[in-house]
Amino acid sequence: MDELEELFRKNRAWSRRIRTTDPAFFEKLAKQQSPKYLWIGCSDSRVPANEIVDLLPGELFVHRNVGNLVVHTDLNCLSVIQFAVGVLKVRHIIVCGHYGCSGVQAAMMKERHGLADNWLRHIQDVEQQHRDQLRAIAGRARRAERLCELNVVEQVGNVCRTSILEDAWARGQPVTVHGWIYGLKDGLLRDLKVTASSVTSPFRRGRAAP
């Protein structure tokens, strides 16, 4: 119980810091949320969405799962996208993976973890799709890094192919989908140069920015 009490203590301290900086912050936050961005990221505890882009609560709408996957049968993810686009009217959807992703590594190693194996199968599908490219890369670590990138690219495509985005673009709603990746070793985001802003301009496939 002492460990949980520590979390409550830190929460109180955090609340005091916020109110010291902006006394009306929580009052304003309680009235509505109006984020411009939807973040689809990995559940990895080392990749805290708000913190790495230095945004406050209310500024970033977030969905996270193991491997930052967008699966067309995942009603949880699709509901988040629908709410973000249809209700909150976000202008940007960011799919963000990260190097050193445990989900990607487990998929590559064909490790058994139980129920999660069925979820990670989607990453193995990405690996199979890009098999020739990955085999040409020397070293398992670099292949894993490239698979992390390719997984983001494919998930951006999956977002674009949802009926949610197709309908939004058909009615002229301005929303752009982006693919980024985060480096655990330096704390920096990299734009993978895969974006889409309309159904008639399919997302551009690219490589990680240097």
N, C-alpha and C positions, 0 to 999 in steps of 0.2 A: 504493500500500500504506500510505503514511503516514496517509491518511484513515481506513482501516479500523483501524489501530493506535490511532487516537484514540478509536474506539468502545470498544475493549478497555480503554483507560485509564480512560474514563468509567465503564465497567461496574465496574471494580475500586473506583473511588472511591465509586460508588453502593452497592456491597456493604458497604464499610466503614462508610458512614453508617448504613445499616440496622442493621448488627450493633452499632454503637455505641449506637443507640437501644434496640434489643431484641436482646440476644445470642442468644436462642433462636429468633429469627424464622424463619430458614431451616429449622431443624430442625422446627419446627411446620408450616411451609408444605409441607415434603416429605411429611408424613404423609397429608394429605388436603386437598381444597378443598371449601369449603362456602359458596359464594356465595348470597346471597339474590336476586341480580339477574342477568338476562340483558340485555345491551345489544346492540341491533342498530343499528349506525351506519354512517356513511359512511367510506370508506377515506381520505378527505382527511387529510393529515398535520397539518393545523392543528386537528384535533378529536381529541385523545388522550383516549380514554374514561375511563380511571382517573383521570387528572389533573384533569379538569374537574369531577369529582364528589368529588375528594379521597379516593379509596379506594386501599388498598394491594393488591398482588398477592394473589390468592386471594379477594378480596371482590367481584369483578365478573367474570362470564363474558361473553366478548365475541365478537361476530361482526360483521365489517365488509365492505362491498362498495361499489362505486361507486354513489352515489345512495341508499344505505340501503334497498335494495329487498328485498321478500319475494315471491319468485316461486314459484308452486306446482310448477314443474318443476326448481327449483334444489335438488338433493339435498344440496349443501353446507349451505345455510342451514337446510333442513328437518332435517338430521341434528343440527345444533347445537341447534335448538329441541327436538328429541326428547331429546337428552342432557340439556339443561338442565332440562326438565320431568320427564322420566321417571327420570333417574338422580340429578341434583343436587337436584331438588325445589325449584327457585327459586320464589319467591313473587311476583316481579314481572318482567315483560318490558317493556323500555323500547325503543321505536322512536324513535331520535333523528336528526333531520335537522339541517341548518344553513343559515343564510342565506349567500348567496354560493357556493352549491354549483356547482362546475364542471360536474358531470353534468347538473344541471337547466339550466344556461345553454346547454350544448351541445345538449341536447334541444330547447330553445326555438328556437335559432338554426338547427336542422337541419344542424349542422356534420357533416362526415365525418371520422371518426377510425379507420375500419377495423372490426375485429371488434366493438369497443365499441358501434358504432351499433346493433347488434341488441339489446344489453342496454339501451341508453338508450331504445329503442322503448317500453319499459314506462312511462317517464316521459312520453313523448309521448302514450301512451294516457290517462294521468291528465290531461294538458293538454287533450286532446280531450274527455274526459268533462266537464270543467269549463269548456269553451270560452266559454260565455256570461258566466260570472262573471269570467273573466280578461279578456275583451274590455272589460268595463265598468270596468276599473281603468286609470286614466291613468298613463302612464309605464312603460317597459319594465322598469326596475329594481324598481318596486313589484310589477309582474306576476310578475317572477321570484321575489320574496320570497313572494308568495302561493302560487305553484306549489310552492315548497319546503315550505310548510305543508300544502298539499293532498296533496302526495306522501306526507308522513308520515301524514296521516289515512287515505289509501287503504292504506298498508302495514300500519297497525294493523288495518284490516279484513281484510287478507290473512292476518295472523297468526291472527286470531280464527276464520277459516274453514278453517284447517288441521285435518286429522283429529286431530292431536296435541292441540290445545287443546280441540276438541270432546270427545274421549275423556277428557281430564283433568277437564273440568268435569262430564262425565256421571258420573264416579266420585267427585265431590265434592272434588277436589283444589283447594286455595285457590291460585289464580294469577291475577293481574290484569295486563292489557295496557295500556300507557300510550303516549301520543304526545307527544313533546317536540321542541323545536327550540332550537338553540344559536346565539348571536350572536357572530360572529367579532370584531365591533367593540367589544364590551363584556365578552365572556367569560361571559355569563349564559345560563342555561337558562330557557326559557319553557314552561310547561305548555299544550299546545294544547287541553286539556279534552276529549280523546277517550280514554275508558277503557272497559274491559269486564272483568267478573269472572265471568261465567257465560254459557252458551250461550243462556239465556232472557232475558238483559238485554243486547241488542246495544250496541256501543260508541256513545257519544254523540259526535256531530259538533259541533265548536265552532270558535272562532277563537282566535288567539293571545292569551294574556293580556297586558295592557298592561305 
